[in-house]
């Protein structure tokens, strides 16, 4: 078995083993630490010694031993230790794998957590990633990420949260937090600024997998369906976002024959089924905008009037200044660059020195024919952008403008 297949196997087994331990001992914190130690042991031994005949039983046994050792070594838990079966456990059936994963997800996305802590804990508890892998994904040290996860679990413990399949009432209460965490996880994987490569396919695909799982639990929730549709429609463009030389390619310049048309079709179908089935929220509106882009055969045939109207609705729903900034592009394409620049000026006080604002303004200035203003904004945006590929693209565009306008005089 290859190293990659071992990694995939462990990611699949980790939440199931954590679920079994959590249900058996009622201790999410201790069980999570024990499963992490078991995963590390598996990564150390399985590549050289081979995958055990029953890998889930191996992980469960190893994790149980680590958990019991932890109880034994902690004098303050001696009363609890008396309730622990110190014999090695029999291999019990995995009767609630999906239910356990759902319980873990709703626990990891507890409303008391900060978004960054919830994302990290979700990747560890439900995604099956080790602390080291999560730290690498977010360019943090393993010690820093371990502290973040430890604080997150302590916060959950203080909030009185328990490991259990969420009740219908808890699902309704926590679902917005869960969807927000999955949205952030997808964005980090697709175009997160913390990564120099700009695309973390493992993270975005994990977000899609977990969103599918949540949709299975709440099939009638329109916003959950909208989020899944949005992820599919955006992820479909991944193959065209970087050219053969590794350079960032903006949406307007992408080779649309490279888009994943199966993902586009699925995303559109999910969205069409969701629209009209419940309150229209931000994820459905974002998915609708993505669908308009994905349906266009080329950039020139994009229905910008439709996109502008959708952004107007999204702006009312969210009040998010970045949404207003994106609306400025659509307004500029429909009503001319001067109208788009007026929208940029309106939102600028809420987004001072934001690289996206500078890039949008540069685009509109170029459409207006003001190459000098566009060049200045592109250079300023490049200086502020943390994503290497996007920065290189902005510098290249600025150089093109300077070259096309001739030498400085």
Secondary structure, DSSP 8 states (H G I E B T S, - for coil): --HHHHHHHHHHHHHHHHHHHHHHHS-HHHHHHHHHHHHHHHHHHHHHH---TTHHHHHHHHHHHHHHHHHHH-GGGHHHHTTS--S-------TTHHHHHHHHHHHHT-TTS-HHHHHHHHHHHTS---HHHHHHHTT--HHHHHHHHHHHHHHHHHTT---S---HHHHHHHHHHHHHHHHHHHHHHHH-TT-TTS--HHHHHHHHHHHHHHHHHSTT-HHHHHHHHHHHHHHTTGGGSB-TTS-B--GGG--GGGS-HHHHHHHHHHHHHHTTSS---HHHHHHHHHHHHHH-SSGGG--HHHHHHHHHHHHHHH--HHHHHHHHHHHHHHH-HHHHHHHHHHHHTTSTT-HHHHHHHHHHHHHHT-HHHHHHHHHHHHHH---HHHHHHHHHHHHHHHHHH-S--
